[in-house]
């Protein structure tokens, strides 16, 4: 009878994280008596979605090794590893464009309270990002109601799970998770407030699962004005950074090394504000940033994908 003291899988990449399209390798051969390391390799398909862990579903990857033993049970070993799917935000030029979203709502007159409108607006310099990058946000809130309203800014992850029952009926479950939240105090009655710069650093998050047909991950920046309006500005998180940002970062680094780096003026004028619609729950989305001042390129970590 064959006896094994140890049976394990050793991957060449000690970090156990791989990009879709990358080769995963180890060792393989028939084992005579003694201790052996068996080399092997396999190229991961480029169409693989990223690894993901969620409340109602997950995407996991494992490799399996089998030691076949004549006249005895096989010995099976499994090794889990992380895949970073190819989610290239350079493929869609629209993700490099600015986005402005506004929303408004009417409060209802009750007893001694008079009716009034509450509106909010968010502007971002672009739509596509990668983990480690900074989202530069400008936003404003107008409160024409009869009382003060609290304000908060959030980075939100929305996950939708789709599956079919044995009868063929589609089941859908959705989960919303607040990744980051920033409280911004209150806006008093019949007053407005504006922030021209608020930075949120994107933590290690799963990119959108564009190649998965049953789990959908989206992200948004939300401006919530207490009990009345939630302005939602959708963003996209990928795993491959935008080339324009990488080129700008390399040029800036080279200029500093040569001692010829010069400051960039931030005196761009503010454009005209786009007013939100006054109908109840109406959302106005435009591609022109109206409350955001132009800012110089930011130096950010050149990280992409999900950090493991």
N, C-alpha and C positions, 0 to 999 in steps of 0.2 A: 504494500500500500504506500502511496506517495504521501509524504508529510511535508508541509510548508511551515517554516517558522514565521515568515512574513510575506504578504502579497499586497503590493501597493502600486499606484500609478504615479510616476514622476514626470511632470511636464517641464519642457525646456524653459518656459517663461515662469519664473518664480512668483511673479505678481498675479498669475492666474487670471489675467484680463486680456481679451483679444478683440481686435477689430474684425468686423465682418469682412470676409475676403482674405484674412490673414491665415497663414498655415499654423496649425497646432501640431506639435510633434513630441515624440517620446522615443521609446526603444522597443524592439520586438524581435524574438527568435525562439526556436524550440529549445526547451530547457533540458540539458542533461543534468546529472546529479551535481549539486553545488549551488552557489549563489550567482545570480545572473541579472543583468539589466537588459531589457529588450527594447530596442529603438522602434519608433513608429512615427508616422506623420499623416496629417489630413488637412487639406485646405478648406477653411470654413467658407460656405457660400456667401457671396456679397449681399444676398437678399435677406440675410438673417436680421430680425429685429433685435433691439437691445434687451438685455436681461432686465426683468422688472418684477417687483414684489408688490402686490396690491391686496386690498381687503377681500375681494371676490375672485381674484385670479392672479396668476403669475406667469412669467416666462423664465424658464430655467434651462440650463445646459449642463450636461454631464457626459463624460466619456466612460466607457465600460470595458474592462479587461476580463477575459474568461480563461481560466486555467482548466483545460479539459483533462480529466483523469479517467483512464480506462477502468471499468467495473467499479466506479465510485462517483459520488456527486461532484459536479464541477464547482470550482471555486471562482466566485465573481467579486470583482472590486469596481467601485464607482468613484469617480472624482468630479466634483462640481467646479465649474469655472464661469467667469463672467464674460459676456460678449457685449461689445460696444458697437451697435449697428451704425451703418453709414447713413447719417441724416445730414446731407450737405445743404446748408441754407444758401449757398452760392447758386444753386440750381434755379432758384426763384428770385429774379431781380426785384420783385415787389417787396421782399423781406428787408431790403436795404432802404426802403422809402419811409419817410416820417408818417405818423398816424395821429389824428386828432379825433377824439370821441367826446360827445357831450350828451347830457341827458337832463330832463327836467320833469317836475311833477307838481301838481296843485294840491295844496292842503284844503280840506273841506271845512266850511264854516260850521261850528257847533257851539250852541249857547252863546257865550260871550266872546268866543274866539272868532276872529275874522279869517277869511280865506286868504291864501297867499301862495306864491310859487317858490320852489326850491330847485336850484339847478347846479350842476357840476360839470367840469370839463377836465380832460386829461390829454396831454400831448407827449409823445415819445419821439426820439430822433430817428428810430428805425424799429422794425418789427422783429427781425431775426437776431438771436443771441446764442451764446454757448455758455456752459457753466464756467464761473470765474469772471465773467464779463460784468460790466457795470451798466445798469439801466438808468439813464438820465431822464427824470420825469419832471414835467411842469404841470401844475394843476391849479384849478380855482374853484371856489364855491360861493354861491350867491344865495342868501337866505332872506326871502321876503315874507316869511311866515311870522306868527305872533310870538314865537319863543326861540331861544338859542338852540342850536343843533351841534352835536359832537361830530367830529370828522376823524376818519381813519383811512390809511392807505394800506393795501394788502397785495401780496403776491400769492396767487391762488393756483393750485393744481386741480384740474377737473379730470376724473377718470371715468370712462364709460365702458361697461362690460356687456357684450352681446353674445347670446348663446341660443340654441334651439332645443326645445324639449323633444321627447321621443315622438310626440304627435306632430312635430314640425312647427310649433308655435314659437315665435321669437320672444326671448326674455331679455330685458334690458335693466341693468342696475347702474346707478351713477353715484360717485363719491366725490365730494369736494373737500379739499384739504388746504388749510391756510399755511403756507410755507413761511411767510414773514408778515408781520403786522406792525405798523407805525401809527401811534395815536398822535393826532395833530391838534388837540384841544377843541375849541368850539368856535363857531361863527355866530355872532349875536344876531338878534332879530333885526330885520331890515338893514342888513349889512352884507358885505362881501369880503372875501380874503383870497389871496393869491400867493402861490409859491412858484418861483421861477426855476428852482433847482432842488431836486430830492434824488439822491442816489440809492439804488438798491443793488447790492452785489448778489448775483445769482449763485446759490450754493450748488453742491453736487446733486444734480437732479437727473432723472431719466429723461432723455430726449423724446421728442414725439415718436410714436411707434407707427411710422408711415407704412411699414411693410407687414403689420399685423392686422388681421381682419376681425378680430374678436375683442381686442383691448385698444381703446383710443385714449391718448393722453394729450390734453391741451392745457395752456397756461394763460393767465390774464392778470393785468394790473387793475385793481378795483379801488375806486374812491367811493366810500360809503358816507353819506350824510344822514345822520341818525333818523331811522324810521321813515324816510321819505324817498331817497334816491340812492341807487348804487350804479355808478358809471363803470362799465366794464370795457377795458382796452385789451384786446387779444394780442398776445405775443407768441412767437414760436421759438422753442429751444431745440437746437440741433446738436450734433456732435462734431461737426467740422466748421471752424470759424470762417467768417467772411474774409476773402482774400484782400479786399480793400483795407480792412483793419490791420491785417498782418503786414501788408506793404507799408502802411503808414507807420506802424510800430517799428519796422526795420529801418525806415528812413530816419525816424526820430532818434533811434539808438545810434545810428551811424553819425548823425550830425553832432550828437553830444560827445561821442568819442573823438571827433575831430575838433571839438571846441568851438564849433560854429553854430550852435543851437541858438535860435533867436525866439523871443516870446511871441505869442500870437495874441492879437487884440481880441477882446471879447466885447466890443462896442456895437455889435449888430443890433439894429433897431427891432423893436417888437412889432409884429404884424397886427392887423386888426383882429379883434376877438370875434369868433363865430358864436353867435347866441344859440343856446339850445332851444328846441321847439317847446311851445308852451302847452301842448296837449299832454294828457295824462299818460305817463309811461313811454313817451316818444323818444327815440334815440337818434341822434344825428351823428353820422360818421363821415369824416372827410380825411383826405390824404394830405391836407395842408396844415402844418402846425401853426396855430394862431397865438398861443400863449407862451411858446417856447422861444427863448433867445438862442441864436446860434452859439455854439460853444466849440472850443478847440478840441481836436482829437484827443481822446484819453488814452493813457498808457495802461493797459490791462494785462493780466497774466495771459500768456499764450497757451492756455489750457483748453482742451476740448474733450467732450465726452463725459461719461459718468466716472467719477473717481471712486476706486474701490479700496 
